[in-house]
Amino acid sequence: MNTRSIRFRLAAWHAVLLTAVFALLGGLLYATVKRYLDDTLLETQARRARQIAGTLLANAPRTGEAYVVREIKALYDPELSDRFIRVTRGDGSVLYVSGPPNDQSFDPSRVPPAGAGHAAEFTRLERLGDGGSVLIAAFREEAAQGGTYLVEVGTSAGPVDRLARHILELLALGIPLVIAVAAAGGYLLARQALKPVEEIAWKAAIITQHNLSERLPVARTGDELERLSSALNLMITRLDEAFGTSKRFVADASHELRTPLTVIQGELENLAADPQLPAELRDRVGSTLEEVERLGKIVQKLFALSRLDAGEAQAEWVRLDLAALVSATADQMLLLAEDRNIKVTREAGEPVHVMGDRARLKQVVVNLIDNAVKYTPPGGTVRLKVHRDSTHGIIEVADTGVGIPPEAVPLVFERFFRVDRERSTGEGGAGLGLAIVKSICAAHGGRVDVESVVGSGSRFSVILPLAAV
């Protein structure tokens, strides 16, 4: 799972938000229920305290305290009902205190006195040393004929605490489950919502300058994604028009320039052959003729690039052996390497068959060998190797030349890009040879890679799909 994807981040934020909301709601629910149970239980105890005070202790001077004690035991039976009842006189002496409850949830003798300074009616929670706790409601009664009594009625807080813990356990188990389900649902919803984005990205990844007629899928949903797809399609249309205009200009210009350049070259050659031409002028004509020839080569390369851009590289595809093609091409270029005292080695094993245009692929090999020889000093070596893997045929052209600076490596296949001329052995090109190599490889469904170390040489690798068996 890609943790940087939008769907994952949406699901994660959704889960975090739900966790915060459910944790807050769970905390409020627990606190509210706990408070409600405590208040309800205390209100029940307070009502009993008021009953004892109003019906028994108000007339205690007349009926006698012994009568009050007997009535409390008879009417409320605190031990059997698991309650705590204590009646304290105004001087602090205890008139009555209940015994241990039937459930043994607390020890009445460990409940401390209320102390002075309380209002006429109050409640409190007493936590005992044995781990138990008692909720107590107290009521102060003024007897009719004098005397003050404090009535305390309480019960164990254990049942309320156990119920609150049970609710807390349910929340602790239920909230993560709900969050997990909600997060999974949020992830699925985000995935479904972003599915058109994946389709757009997949389609955009396969659109190149060679298939700008393709368009991105447009989901007719009326939302932002539909507007994005439509806007991108309009941009691709404008790019297609711009590329088309550029290609037509390059093709037309290179085509129109070929004839006048041929005429100029012919006239200069005739002029240079005139025996009456002064030597100084002959040298100038020769220099001009060299530049015209160089310009003619540039025009030819531009014309080749325009044909590649137009898709003409696939016009004459045949099944061919890369190993044989490289070997034959190297034989034809040995003289160029020998003139520079450069050794050319070849390494080829079994035949490597691909589908392609023989002339175009030969042009790839010629350009790579020519570059390797051009940028390798005398005494160096150019190594050719043809091999294959499970799906591709590979041509490697490695040299022991001057190498390419790291900052220039990503740019060597750009049109008209040239590394500084001082790196070559004196023959600067127009910066179109490697661009043609890249275009031919792309037209054949392959690619060309380069690895280079300054001072140690370069290695170009042409990778082409193998022909079907």
Secondary structure, 3 states (H helix, E strand, C coil): CCCCCHHHHHHHHHHHHHHHHHHHHHHHHHHHHHHHHHHHHHHHHHHHHHHHHHHCHHHHHHHCHHHHHHHHHHHHCCCCCCEEEEEEECCCCEEEECCCCCCCCCCHHHCCCCCCCCCCEEEEEEECCCCCEEEEEEEEEECCCCCEEEEEEEEECHHHHHHHHHHHHHHHHHHHHHHHHHHHHHHHHHHHHHHHHHHHHHHHHCCCCCCCCCCCCCCCCCCHHHHHHHHHHHHHHHHHHHHHHHHHHHHHHHHHHHHHHHHHHHHHHHHHCCCCCCHHHHHHHHHHHHHHHHHHHHHHHHHHHHHHHCCHHHCCCEEEEHHHHHHHHHHHCHHHHHHCCCEEEEEECCCCEEEECHHHHHHHHHHHHHHHHHCCCCCCEEEEEEEECCCEEEEEEEECCCCCCCCCHHHCCCCCCCCCHHHCCCCCCCCCHHHHHHHHHHHCCCEEEEEEECCCEEEEEEEEEECCC
